[in-house]
Amino acid sequence: MIDERRFDAIVAGFYGAATGATTWDEALADVHDAFGTRAAVMQSVDMTTGRIVQLSHGGPPAHAAVLEYLRHWHTVDPRRDYLLAHPEQMIGRWWHCHEHFDDTFAAQDGFYSHFLPAHETRYLSTTATMVTPTLMTAFGLELPASRGPLTQDERHTAERLGRHIADALRAHERIRRLAAQALAGHGLLEAFAYPMWLLDADRFVFHANAAARAAQTSEDVAALRDERLVWQQPRADRLLGEHLHTLGAAPHGTRANIDARRRPSDPPMWLHLHVLVPGQVLGAFGDRPQMLATLFDPCQMSELDPFALSDVFGMTPAEGRVAALLAEGMTA
């Protein structure tokens, strides 16, 4: 049983994550401890495309399991297929997988017999919230076979928690939209000719400069889905999600590059990610950590840009300018 004091602490964690005082991973870790799960997971899905746009995890490190799931196993997960086809069965209520997929089914199904046992999981209890008209967030408890499904008392507690997490998720979305108001740094980004986005770890776009908005409108390489950035090239989109999740807890200045070409035969195109921590950038971009995503497409530039060179290759400003001039034919 979870006593009221512990229940209140878990709820406080939800609202702390919603307001940016803590992370969703930290809030879910308390749920994991209380229920004895293999993992407490939160997953947001764009209902228009079926894409995962947010993934938070509470419990022991499970990077390999998460990566394996994203790369392949989600395509054969019967629980996910069923719930995407019947979202009404878990929106505002709890759904328990063993009531739909019994032991006979589990023994014959590849996902249940190969993926879940490898990661010490058998049962799933989950509920969902429509955060926006097209964005559904599922909150799930992955449970080991040795632990068993939720008891009746635990189901009652989970139902109470579900109501709080729904309120916290909607508050989180409202706060993010308010935080997307114009700031000093937003005006600065408008001066750049190449697309630049300010994102959080869940792909939420706090600001897109004019070039980025044009790229989103054409939907040639990138698009905006429910205020979240998606990349049209599937491999680049997967890497974007993986990098954003990793960079969400990274220190200021951490960088990552993504090969953003549509086809391998295309000229180079790079999506560069750079972590911005408020205290390190004078609060110019808001009061919470964000990622600056910049698309460098040489085909759209008349000449090499020193800023682009220094950003992508980690050069100092002076080194970037020297490299650009060398490329134009000047001697050292």
Disulfide bonds with the S-S distance in Angstrom:
none
